[in-house]
Amino acid sequence: MIASLYQQAEQLDAHDPLRVVKGQFVLPENMIYLDGNSLGPVTHAAKQRAHEVVEQQWQPDLIKSWNQHNWIGLPQQERNQNSHQPCGRATGPNQFTSSPLFHIMCLNIFNRKRT
């Protein structure tokens, strides 16, 4: 019975349209990560972008990065680029009250492909 369930799961996985997305994340070998109360696993793109920001912006420009690389404007830029409002929130200015939230927003922006 267990073998049958395992085979069923493998068949479902083989036909899952989101299967290709798994390769975008940095995960330990043979790990199934289901924690919904965290930032989740890092993507290869976010890891690369964070490295680029540290090496090409933060490290050489230090505090000047806030203006030189427009870190100070990232929350406003994010708000302007998103036409949808999560959780049915009314439109209007966002207010960021925590440093971790700011960093999450920055990583979200850094992870996007630039056009």
C-alpha positions in Angstrom: 0.0 0.0 0.0 2.8 2.4 0.9 4.6 1.6 -2.4 1.4 2.3 -4.3 0.9 5.7 -2.6 4.6 6.5 -3.3 4.1 5.6 -7.0 1.0 7.7 -7.1 2.8 10.7 -5.6 5.6 10.3 -8.1 3.2 10.2 -11.0 1.4 13.4 -9.7 4.8 15.1 -9.3 5.9 14.1 -12.9 2.8 15.9 -14.3 2.8 18.9 -12.0 3.1 22.1 -14.1 4.9 23.8 -11.3 7.6 21.1 -11.2 10.0 23.3 -13.2 9.8 26.1 -10.6 11.6 24.0 -8.0 14.9 24.5 -9.8 14.7 28.2 -9.2 15.3 27.7 -5.4 18.4 26.9 -3.4 17.4 23.8 -1.4 19.3 21.1 0.3 19.3 17.8 -1.5 16.2 15.6 -0.9 14.4 18.3 1.2 10.7 19.0 1.0 10.2 22.4 2.5 6.6 23.2 3.6 7.0 25.9 6.2 4.5 28.6 5.4 5.6 30.9 8.3 8.8 32.1 6.9 10.3 33.9 3.9 10.8 30.5 2.3 13.8 29.2 0.5 16.0 31.8 -1.4 15.9 31.8 -5.1 19.1 31.5 -7.2 18.2 34.9 -8.7 17.7 36.6 -5.3 21.0 35.2 -4.1 22.8 36.5 -7.2 21.2 39.9 -7.0 22.0 40.2 -3.3 25.6 39.4 -4.1 25.6 42.1 -6.8 24.1 44.7 -4.6 26.7 44.0 -1.8 29.6 44.0 -4.2 28.6 46.8 -6.6 26.6 49.2 -4.4 26.9 48.7 -0.7 30.6 47.8 -0.4 32.0 50.6 -2.6 29.5 53.3 -1.9 28.5 52.7 1.7 26.0 55.2 3.0 25.9 57.0 -0.3 24.0 54.0 -1.7 20.8 55.3 -0.2 20.8 58.1 -2.7 23.3 57.0 -5.4 21.4 53.8 -6.0 18.0 55.1 -4.9 17.6 52.7 -2.0 15.6 55.5 -0.3 13.1 55.5 -3.2 12.6 51.7 -3.4 9.4 51.5 -1.3 7.8 54.2 -3.4 9.0 52.6 -6.6 7.6 49.3 -5.5 4.2 50.8 -4.7 4.1 52.6 -8.1 5.0 49.4 -10.0 2.4 47.2 -8.4 -1.1 47.7 -9.8 -2.6 45.1 -7.6 -3.2 45.6 -3.9 -2.6 42.5 -1.7 -5.3 41.4 0.7 -7.8 43.8 -0.7 -6.0 46.8 0.9 -7.2 50.2 -0.2 -4.9 52.1 -2.5 -2.8 54.9 -1.1 0.6 55.5 0.4 2.3 52.6 2.0 3.8 53.1 5.4 6.8 51.0 6.3 7.3 50.6 10.0 10.0 48.0 10.3 13.4 47.5 8.9 12.8 43.8 8.0 9.8 44.8 5.9 11.9 47.3 4.0 14.6 44.6 3.3 11.9 42.2 2.1 10.6 44.8 -0.3 14.1 45.6 -1.5 14.8 41.9 -2.2 11.6 41.7 -4.1 12.6 44.5 -6.3 16.2 43.3 -6.7 14.9 39.9 -7.7 12.9 41.2 -10.6 14.2 41.2 -14.1 15.1 44.7 -15.2 13.7 45.9 -18.5 
